[in-house]
Amino acid sequence: MRRFGVSFRSFSPSILRLTIPLAVRLVLPLVLSFVPLSLARAEQMGSASGLPVPRYVSLKSDRVNLREGPSKDHRTLWVFQRAGLPVEITAEFETWRKVRDSEGSEGWVLHSLLSGRRTALVAPWKKGVDFTLYAKPNANSAPIARLQPNVIGGVRACDGNWCRVAGEGFDGYIQQSNLWGVYPNEKIE
């Protein structure tokens, strides 16, 4: 077979196998160096908001419809009835946000029903266990409260290991691994 004046029969198959990966290894980094950094980050930023996706937010209202798709024409799958509940935004489409709750339920919510205020649930995956809230971010500090699973607290700060949370009648520190609504090792100031 002749193309462009070169006979491919003159090359052995083993030389072709070695030549093509080498060419790819040499050319690919050069091509990628021309891709703007903004395009590389675009996969991690919401198409509508420009904010990171995924990210945690909370519900503004005591009644929020979780819809099958991103419009009011889609059927309601679930109605959240707890203002302040943390949810994770996993996608965006115009004024709609795809969210996931602590139990893994997913659907679409109108963005105006969400707040950037950070909240977290105390260990919703553990039942029948109370969690200690401490005066300082240290298990040797004074315990100030015991919180049951699914208690919502406003996240004031996290250092990657401990979070300061506050709610009705409590304000203190809990281990970050006992919260749903903050990412592992996430720092919040």
Summary of the structure (lengths in Angstrom):
residues: 189
radius of gyration: 25.0
end to end distance: 66.0
largest distance: 83.0
contacts: 502
relative contact order: 0.12
helix: 19%
strand: 41%
